[in-house]
Amino acid sequence: MTDAHADTIQALQGADHTIGHRPLVVCDVDEVVLKFIEPFKAFLRASGHQLLLRTFALKGNIFSLQSGDPVSSEKVEELLTAFYDAQEDWQEPFAEARPTLMALQDVADVILLTAMPPRHQPMRQRLLNRFDFSFPLIASEEPKGKVLSTLFKTAPPALIFVDDMLYNCRSVAENLPDALAINLLIDDHYRQTAPQTEPPAIMAASWADTERLIRNHIKNAYKQA
């Protein structure tokens, strides 16, 4: 665990509440809370590139507008870093994300877990604050299952993880097999390109679907307790 998100986890486990006493919803940020694909496409066009999602990956699918050639893996990383440096100018939330997460607080705690270098956390926090997302935020490049397995001392009555990347859902399921892993794929084209959702993950195509799955999971967890 890096010092950056270790400090965040310590803060989350402070005097105001103890993680593990209530059901917990852990939610990814890019393309789940904040739009990523469309803003990133706009950012790329402004820098002389374009994203053509022929496969479910950034590498190999970003092209130079001038030459038409795909850019190198190193250039993809450079462009992605530049986008995250400028995220406050480009990204905005899905309209349903905040009201759904706010409503879910009547049955669960909510934490945001974003896959990015911790140095980008202050920018991401400012962006989320601008849109009134008042949830704790962890930024980490470590496998999300590993991050979550260190997040609480006492297992919550129900743990729900929401992410657009199937490999993150698998990581959480491997480390925390009792968790509900929801593979949320909102954008239609993105969903068509994505790997098919397989158990133990469950696919959702909207925040309405996601809320229904979360509430049902929490209700069933208390019935079995």
N, C-alpha and C positions, 0 to 999 in steps of 0.2 A: 504494500500500500504506500502511495506517495504521501509526503508530508502535507501537501496541499489538501487532498480530500480527507486525510486523517484528521486534520484540524476541523474540517467541516462536520465530519461525523461526530467528533467530540462535542462540537457546539450543539448538534441536533440532539444529543443525549444529555443536554443540560437540565437545569432546574425546571424549565417551563413544562416539559413533558418528557416521558420516557418512551422511546420507540419500542414497540412490542406489546403495549397494553391495549391497543386498538388495532383493528384491521388496517393494513398499510397498502396504499396504492403507490407504486413507483413507476414514474412515467418518463419515457424518452422525450426529447425536445424537438430535434430536427425532423420535419415531415410528420410530426405527431401533434405537438403543441404549436410550433412555429412552422410556417411553410418553408420548404427548402428547395424543392426542384424548380419551381417557377422563378423565384428570386435568383437562384444560382444561374439559371439560363439567361436571365436579364443581365446579371453581372458579367457573365462570359461574353455576351454580345457587345457590351460596352468596352470590353478589353480585346475585341477582335477574335473571339472564339465562339463556338457553338457546341451545345450538348445534344447529341442524338442518342437516345437510350435504345440501342439495338440489343444490348444485353443489360443485365442488372448490375452495372458497375460504372464507376466514373472513368477508371483507367481503360483506354481503348475506345472511349465514346466521346471524347472531347476533341474537336477539330479546329484547326486554324481557318478563319474565314478567308484569309488571303490565299493560302496555298491549297486548302481543302484536305490537307494531310492531318492524320491524328497526331496529337502532341505526345511527347514522351511521358513516362510515369513520373519523372522528376518535375516536369512542367505541371502535371495534374496536381501534385502536392503543393507546388508553388501557388497555383491559382486558388486552391482550396484554402490555403493559409491566408492569402490576400482577401478572400471572401469573408473568412471569419474575423479578420482584422477590421473589415468594413461592415460587419453584419448589422450594426445599428442603422445603417443607411438603406438596407435592402430587405430585411426580413420582417414579417408581420405574422400574427397568429391566425390559425383557423378559427372562424367565427364561433364554432361550437365548443372549442377547447376550454376556455376559461369558465363559462357558465356550467359546463358539465363537471369540471373538477371542483368548483365551488360547491355545487350541489352535493357532490359525493362526500364532502367533509362532514355531513350529518351522520355518516356511518364509518368513516375511515380517515386516517391521516394521509396526507399527500406529500410526496417528495419528487422532485425532478432530478433525473440522472442523465446528463448529457455527455456524449462521447466526443470529447475534444481536449486538447491540452489544457491543463489547469490555468495556464497564463491567460487563456481567453475567458475565464469565468467572470472577471469583473465586467467585461463588455456584455457578455450574455446576461448577467444579472441586471445591468442597467436597461437592456432591451426588454427583458421580461417585466421589470418594474414599470416601465413606461406603459405597458398594457395591463397593469394591475394583477400580474401573476405573483401573489405574495407567498409562494411556497418555497421551502428550502431547496437549494440547488447544489448538486455535486457535479463537478466536471472531472472526468477521469478517462484515460486511454486504456485502462486495465479492463479485462473481461468483466462484463456486467454481473455475471454470476458470482465472481470472486468479490466484487465490490459489495454486493448485497449480503453475501454470507458474513461480512464483517460489520454490517450496519447496525445490528441490534444484538443485545445480550440475551433477550428473551424473545422467542419466536412469537410473532403476532398471531392473533386468532385466525387471521386470513391474510395472505400475501398475494397481491396482484401486480403483475409486471406488464407494462404496455410499451411496445416498440415496433417500429416498422421493419426492422431487420430480423429475419428468422434466426440467424446465427446467435443473436443476442438472446432471443427467446430460448434457444437450446442451451445456451450457457447458464441461464438462470434455472432452467428445469433440471440440468445436471447437478447443480450445486444445491438447489432447494426444490426437491421433487414435489413437495406439497403446494408449491406456488402455482397460481393460475397465470400462464403466459399468453398474452393476447397480442397477436400479430396484426397491428392496425395499419391498413393500407387504404388511405383515403382517395388518392388520385387514381382515376380509372386507368390511365396509360401505365402509370407506375405499377399498379396492381397486376396488370397483364404481363408485365416484364418480370415481375418478382418471382422467385422460386415459389412453388406451390406450398402453402402452409400445411404442415404435417404435425400429427400429435408428437409430443404433448401440447404443442401450441394450438391456439384456436384463432381463426381469422375473423377480423371485424373490418367492415368497409366504411364505418362512420363512427362518430362519437356517440350517436344514439345507440348503435349496436354495442359499443364498448361499455356504456353505462349499464345497459341491461345485463350484460355478462358479469360485470363487477358486482352489481347488487344481488344477482342470483347466487353468485359464488359466496358472498358474505352471508347471505341468508342460510344457505345450505351448511356453511361452516358452523354457524351457531346451533343449527338443528342437530348436528352430529356431536357437538361438544357435550 
